[in-house]
Amino acid sequence: MNKNTPHQHGHKADADSDDGSHKGHEKASADHSGHDQHEGHSPKMFRDKFWLSLALTVPVVFWSAHIQELLGYRAPVFTGSEWIPPVLGTAVFLYGGLVFLQGAWRELRARLPGMMTLISLAIAVAFVFSWVVQSGLLAADALWWELATLVTIMLLRPLDRNALDHAGPGRPSGVGEASPGHRDTRYGRGRGSSSRE
């Protein structure tokens, strides 16, 4: 004779349900961790890319016709000087921007588009548009200085997050922290999901 009451059956079903829920959250957390856009990229790598990209961005900005007009100065003109923005801007895109393109590819493969996808879209559009203008196919102003500065500035974001992660107790309250249930799409991970378990 089965002595289990309906009440006991209900508790067992609830326990099985909770166990399945915990396993589901753990699996989801593992999946998100595996799709971290900065996977394999150390803070040192971002720092190196930032400084070299910054060094290449300075002449791009200095020889930009728009910046010269805006600030009222005239950059030195010599043979090939008109190619400084496109050549160095392309170098910044390929060297500094590659990490964002790789991160966007991982995001899209995981069907979790986020900040890396957004940054990649912006720099890719600026790069293609600028070369279309540079080739004389479109009468407009190229976006070389905007492209170079965007890539360089975006390379600081992982460094800033790394600094916050390693900050001590003196870190201001709320800095670098997410509210419960908040999903941090910049790094492909949901935060606070385990707090509800």
C-alpha positions as CSV (number, residue, x, y, z in Angstrom):
1,M,0.0,0.0,0.0
2,N,1.4,3.4,-1.0
3,K,1.5,5.6,2.1
4,N,2.6,8.7,0.3
5,T,-0.1,11.3,0.6
6,P,-0.9,13.9,-2.1
7,H,0.8,16.5,0.0
8,Q,4.0,14.5,0.0
9,H,3.8,14.0,-3.7
10,G,3.5,17.7,-4.1
11,H,6.6,18.3,-2.1
12,K,8.5,15.8,-4.2
13,A,7.4,17.5,-7.4
14,D,8.4,20.9,-6.1
15,A,11.8,19.5,-5.2
16,D,12.3,18.0,-8.6
17,S,11.1,21.3,-10.2
18,D,13.6,23.3,-8.1
19,D,16.4,20.9,-8.9
20,G,15.7,21.3,-12.6
21,S,15.5,25.1,-12.3
22,H,18.9,25.2,-10.6
23,K,20.4,23.0,-13.3
24,G,18.9,25.2,-16.0
25,H,20.3,28.4,-14.4
26,E,23.8,26.7,-14.0
27,K,23.7,25.7,-17.7
28,A,22.6,29.1,-18.8
29,S,25.3,30.7,-16.7
30,A,27.9,28.4,-18.2
31,D,26.7,29.2,-21.7
32,H,26.9,32.9,-21.1
33,S,30.4,32.5,-19.6
34,G,31.5,30.7,-22.7
35,H,30.4,33.6,-24.9
36,D,32.3,36.4,-23.2
37,Q,33.3,38.8,-25.9
38,H,36.6,39.5,-24.3
39,E,37.5,35.8,-24.0
40,G,41.2,35.3,-24.5
41,H,41.9,39.1,-24.4
42,S,44.0,40.2,-21.4
43,P,43.9,43.8,-20.0
44,K,47.6,44.1,-21.1
45,M,46.6,43.4,-24.7
46,F,43.9,46.1,-24.6
47,R,46.4,48.5,-23.0
48,D,49.0,47.8,-25.7
49,K,46.4,48.3,-28.4
50,F,45.1,51.5,-26.9
51,W,48.5,53.2,-26.7
52,L,49.5,52.2,-30.3
53,S,46.1,53.2,-31.6
54,L,46.4,56.5,-29.7
55,A,49.8,57.2,-31.3
56,L,48.3,56.5,-34.8
57,T,45.1,58.5,-34.1
58,V,47.0,61.7,-33.2
59,P,48.3,62.4,-36.8
60,V,44.9,61.3,-38.2
61,V,43.2,63.9,-36.2
62,F,45.9,66.5,-36.8
63,W,45.8,66.2,-40.6
64,S,42.0,66.0,-40.7
65,A,40.6,68.8,-42.9
66,H,37.5,69.1,-40.6
67,I,39.6,69.5,-37.5
68,Q,41.9,72.0,-39.2
69,E,38.8,74.1,-40.2
70,L,37.3,73.7,-36.8
71,L,40.4,74.8,-34.9
72,G,41.6,77.3,-37.5
73,Y,45.1,75.9,-38.2
74,R,46.9,74.5,-41.2
75,A,48.7,71.2,-41.1
76,P,52.0,70.9,-43.0
77,V,51.5,69.9,-46.6
78,F,54.0,67.7,-48.4
79,T,54.0,64.8,-50.9
80,G,51.7,62.1,-49.6
81,S,50.4,64.1,-46.6
82,E,46.8,63.8,-47.9
83,W,47.1,60.0,-47.4
84,I,48.0,60.2,-43.7
85,P,44.4,60.0,-42.5
86,P,43.3,57.1,-44.7
87,V,46.4,55.1,-44.2
88,L,46.7,55.5,-40.5
89,G,42.9,55.4,-40.0
90,T,43.0,52.0,-41.8
91,A,45.8,50.8,-39.5
92,V,43.8,51.8,-36.4
93,F,40.7,50.0,-37.8
94,L,42.7,46.8,-38.5
95,Y,44.9,46.8,-35.4
96,G,42.6,48.2,-32.7
97,G,39.2,47.4,-34.2
98,L,39.9,43.7,-34.9
99,V,39.2,42.8,-31.2
100,F,35.7,44.3,-31.5
101,L,35.0,42.5,-34.8
102,Q,36.0,39.2,-33.2
103,G,33.8,39.9,-30.2
104,A,30.9,40.8,-32.5
105,W,31.3,37.5,-34.4
106,R,31.2,35.5,-31.1
107,E,28.1,37.5,-30.1
108,L,26.3,36.8,-33.3
109,R,27.2,33.2,-33.3
110,A,25.7,32.9,-29.8
111,R,22.7,34.9,-31.0
112,L,23.5,37.4,-28.2
113,P,24.2,40.7,-30.0
114,G,25.5,43.3,-27.6
115,M,28.0,46.2,-27.2
116,M,30.7,44.5,-29.3
117,T,28.2,44.1,-32.2
118,L,27.2,47.8,-31.9
119,I,30.8,49.0,-31.8
120,S,31.7,46.8,-34.8
121,L,28.8,48.1,-36.8
122,A,29.8,51.7,-36.2
123,I,33.5,51.3,-37.1
124,A,32.8,49.0,-40.1
125,V,30.3,51.5,-41.6
126,A,32.7,54.4,-41.0
127,F,35.6,52.4,-42.5
128,V,33.7,51.4,-45.7
129,F,32.1,54.9,-46.1
130,S,35.5,56.6,-45.7
131,W,37.1,54.5,-48.4
132,V,34.1,55.1,-50.7
133,V,34.7,58.8,-50.3
134,Q,38.5,58.5,-50.5
135,S,38.0,56.6,-53.8
136,G,36.1,59.5,-55.3
137,L,32.8,57.5,-55.6
138,L,31.0,59.9,-53.3
139,A,31.2,63.6,-52.7
140,A,31.4,63.9,-48.9
141,D,33.8,64.1,-46.0
142,A,35.6,60.9,-45.0
143,L,35.3,59.8,-41.4
144,W,38.9,58.8,-40.7
145,W,39.3,60.9,-37.5
146,E,36.0,59.8,-36.2
147,L,36.8,56.2,-36.9
148,A,40.2,56.4,-35.3
149,T,39.1,58.2,-32.2
150,L,36.1,55.8,-31.7
151,V,38.3,52.7,-31.8
152,T,40.8,54.2,-29.5
153,I,38.2,55.4,-26.9
154,M,36.4,52.0,-27.0
155,L,39.7,50.2,-26.2
156,L,39.6,52.0,-22.8
157,R,36.3,50.4,-21.8
158,P,37.6,46.9,-20.9
159,L,40.5,48.6,-19.0
160,D,38.1,50.7,-17.0
161,R,36.0,47.6,-16.2
162,N,39.1,45.7,-15.1
163,A,40.1,48.6,-12.8
164,L,36.7,48.5,-11.2
165,D,36.8,44.8,-10.8
166,H,40.1,45.0,-8.9
167,A,39.2,48.1,-6.9
168,G,39.3,47.7,-3.1
169,P,36.7,48.5,-0.4
170,G,37.3,52.2,-1.1
171,R,35.4,52.0,-4.4
172,P,32.4,54.3,-4.4
173,S,29.1,52.5,-3.7
174,G,27.3,51.4,-6.8
175,V,30.3,51.9,-9.2
176,G,30.8,49.0,-11.5
177,E,27.9,47.1,-9.8
178,A,24.6,46.1,-11.4
179,S,21.2,46.0,-9.9
180,P,19.6,42.5,-9.2
181,G,18.3,41.0,-12.4
182,H,20.3,43.4,-14.6
183,R,21.7,41.9,-17.8
184,D,25.2,43.3,-18.7
185,T,25.0,43.1,-22.5
186,R,28.4,44.7,-22.8
187,Y,30.2,41.5,-21.7
188,G,27.6,38.9,-22.8
189,R,26.7,37.9,-19.2
190,G,23.5,38.2,-17.2
191,R,24.1,39.4,-13.7
192,G,21.9,38.8,-10.7
193,S,20.1,35.7,-12.2
194,S,21.4,33.4,-9.5
195,S,20.2,35.7,-6.7
196,R,16.6,34.7,-7.3
197,E,17.4,31.0,-6.9
